[in-house]
């Protein structure tokens, strides 16, 4: 049995307005869009006490040298993620459930480091459910763009630049056998081989089409819970179909539907073992009347117990 509370009383919002890891500007406004869409009010209606930690400080890309082309903005991304690591760890130490609002998906390097460190200090491990259109399993050696938002999952399982991989002084943050990657449909050629050989459990959109979200989530939850204290959920909004989420910088047609996303999160909630949550890659510049911000709030609330009846 998990020692996590089945109905946590306090959740803490942490914004990370970072677009250093992405190939285009705009996701730095994502945390504000999710707040404007009513995430605090929605969580309070579900009975939670909500503390908003504000935003982690992030430098604007135009004020920094991107550095090496194989890992652009490596050092500023490291410093932002390291500050995020400390905030997430502290929130868990206080018995809260942190909700991290992004920002590009490179922020997951800091979030997962903080969660893993907290439980490692207690002699425990964590699982990871990663929802994404992309594999996020590139490394500086194979990345076609050098954008670090395509590298965080590889980093978390111990592959990539040592500065990021060894954040917090240990690696890997998560064992590949406890990682489930759901919704992928746009994978780089070399990255495809990396995913196959990594040991993570990858579910493509074909798997979702053939097997259904319920069967996949039952299996994924089993892997993420196997020998762990619970699991973190990292939800990239581009995992969903662009018809439902137009406001994301790397849209790929044929994604997870609004209803499938909510089922996924409802099943996460049913377990009572979600340690923490992050939602990333919301780009309000590309959105329509904050539709994607509202969808983000919807999936967050489903993860925290929102029900139809």
N, C-alpha and C positions, 0 to 999 in steps of 0.2 A: 504493500500500500504506500501511496505517496504521503509525505508529510506536508504537502501543499494544501492550503485551505480550499475547500470545494467552492465556497463563495467568498472570495477575498473582499475585504471591506474598503481598501484604499488602492486606487490606481494612480500612477504618476505619469503625466504626459511630459515627454522630452522632445522638443523640436530640434531638428538638425537641418538647417536651410543650406544644404551643400549641393552644388552642381560641379564641383571640381573633378569628379570622376566620370562625368558624362560628356558626350560629344556635342551637346547643344545646351544653351542657357534656358532657365525657366523653372527647373525643379526646386530651386532655392525658395520659391514661393509656396511649395507644397504644404509645409506645416501650417501656414496661415490659412490656406484654403480649407484644410480639414477642420481647423478650429472654427472658421466662419460657417462651415456647413453644420456645426452643432454637435461636435463630438462630446464636449463637456456636458451639455444639457442632456444628451441621450444617455450617457453613462449614469448621470445622477438620477434620471428617471428609472433606471434599472436598479437603483438602490446603492450605488457606489459613492464613496467619498472620492472626489477628484482633486488632486493637487497638480497644478501646472507649473513645471519647472522652467518655463520659458524656453529659450533656444540656446544651444551650444554655439559659441562664437565661431563663425566661419569666414575666412578672408575671401574677397571677390577674386575670381580667376585673373582678371586683368591687372591685379596688384601683385601677382606672383609670377615667377618664372616657371613655366611648365616642366622644365628639367628634361630628363631623358625621354625620348619619344616612345620607348617601350613601356613606360610606367609614368604617365603624365601626372604632374602635381603630386608626386609620391610623398614628399615630406610634409606639405600642408595637410594632405589627407591623413597621414599618420597622426599628426598632432590633434586634429579634430576628433578622429576615432579614439585616440587615447583618452581625451577628455570625456568623450561619451562613455567609454568603458568604465570610468570611475563613477559617473553618475548612475549608470545602470546597476553596477555592483552595489552602490550605496542604497539604492532604492530597494533592492532585494534584501539587503541586510536589515532594513527597517520593516520587512514583512509586507512590502507593497508589491504590486505587479506593474512593472514599467511598460508603457506604450510609447514607442519611439516613432516619431512622425518625420518622414523624409520629404525631400532630399533624395539624391541618387542612391543606388543600391550599394555603393561602396561603404555607406554608413554601417552596414551589417558586420563589417570587420570589427568595429568598436562594440556594437550591441552584443554580438555573440561572445566576444572576448569577456565582456563584463558578466554576462550570465554564466558562462563556463567557469570563470574564476570564482564566482560566489560559491557555486556548488563544489568545485574542486577543493576549496578551502574546508569543505565539510566531508571530503572523501567521496564525493558523488560525481556522476557524469550526467550530461544532458543529451537529449535527442534534438533533432532539427527537422522541421517541415518547411520546405522552401517552395513557394509558389511563384512561377516565372515562365515567361515565354522563352527565355534564353537559359543556357546552362550555367552561366556565370562561373565557368570552370577554366577560363583562360588564365595564363600566367604571362609575365613579361616576355618570356622566351617565345611564346606562340601567338600572342594577341595581335590581330591584324590592325588594331587601332591604337593600342596603348592606353585605352580608357579603363581606369581601374574599376568602374562599375560593372565591367565584364569579368572581374576576377574574385569577388568576395567569397564565393562558395569554395573555390579552390584554396583560397587563403585559410578559411576556417578548418579545412581538413588537412592543412599542413603543407600546401603546395604554393610556391610563389616567392615573392621577395621576402628575404629574412626580416626586414624591418617591420613588415606587416604580419607575417606568419608568427613571429615570436613576441608579438604584443602581449604584455602582461607577464612575460618570462616563461611561457610554456607553449607547447604545441603537441598534437593538434588540439583545437578547441572542441571538436566533436569527432568521434570515430565515424568513418564513412558508413559503417553498417547501421548506424543510428540516424542516417540522413535520408530523407525522402524528397525528391525533386519532382514537382507536379506541374503539368501544363506545358512542358517544353515543346516547341515547334519551329525554332529558328536557331540552329546550332552551326557554329563554324566547323569546317572540315576536320582540322586537327583536334579541335575541342571534342568532337564526337568520339574519337578514340580515347581521349582522356576520361570522358564520362564512363565509357564502357569498362575501362580498366580500373576505375577508382574505387569501386566497392559501394558507391552510393546506390540507392534504389531510385531509378529514374522512370517516371511515368509520362509518356508523350500524350499529345492530344488524341492520337489514334487509340491509345489505351483508354483514355476517358470516353471516347466515342463507343468503343467496343464493350468495355466492362462497366461503365457508369461510375459516377463519382462516389457513390456509397461504397461499392466494393473496393475501390482504390483507397479510400480513406480508412476503411476498416483495416486493410493491410498496412497502410502507411503508419497509422497510429500504433499498430503492434510493433513495427520496426523502431519507431521513435521512442517507445516506452521500454524497449527490451534492455533491462539492466540499468535504467536511468532514473533520475529523480523526477523527471518530467521533460517537457520539450518546449523549445522556443519556436515561434512561428514567424517566418520572414515572408511577407506578402508583397510582391512586386505587382503593382496595378497593371503592368503590361501583360501579366499572365491572363488577364481577362480580355474578352473580345472588344475591339475598338468601338463597336456599336454601343456598348455599354459604358466604356471608358475611353472617350476620345482624347482626354487630356493626359497623354503620356508620350514621352519623347521617342520611344522606340516601339510603335504599335505594330502588331503582327496579326493579320486577320485569322479568323478561325479559332479564337481562344475560348477560355472558360466563360460560361454565360453568367449573368447576374444570379440566377437561381442556383447554379452549380456552386458558385462562390459562397453563397450563403449557406448551402448545405454543408460544404466543406467546413466552414467556421462553426456551424451549429454542432457538427460532430466533434470538433475540437472542444467546444464548450462542454459537451456531454461527458467528456473524460475527466474533467476537473484537474487536469495535469498540465495545462499550459502555464509555463513559468513566466512568459513575457511575450510581447508582440511588437512587430514593427510593420509599418506600411510605407512603401517607397515609390519613387518615380512618378509622382503626380506633378504634371506641368500645367499650371493654370493658363499659361499663354496659349496653349493648344486646346483648352477646354471650351465647353459650350455652357455658359451660365452656371458654372461650378457643378455641372452634372457629375464629373468624376470625383469631386470632393464629397458630394452627397453619397455616391456609391462607396467611397472609402469609409465614411462614417457607418454606413449600413453593414459592411462586412466586419468592422470593428465591434459594433454592437452585437452582431450574431455570435462572435467569439466570446462575448461576455454574458450571454444568456438571453438575448432577445428572441422571443418566440412568436409564432403566429397565434397560438392559443395559450 
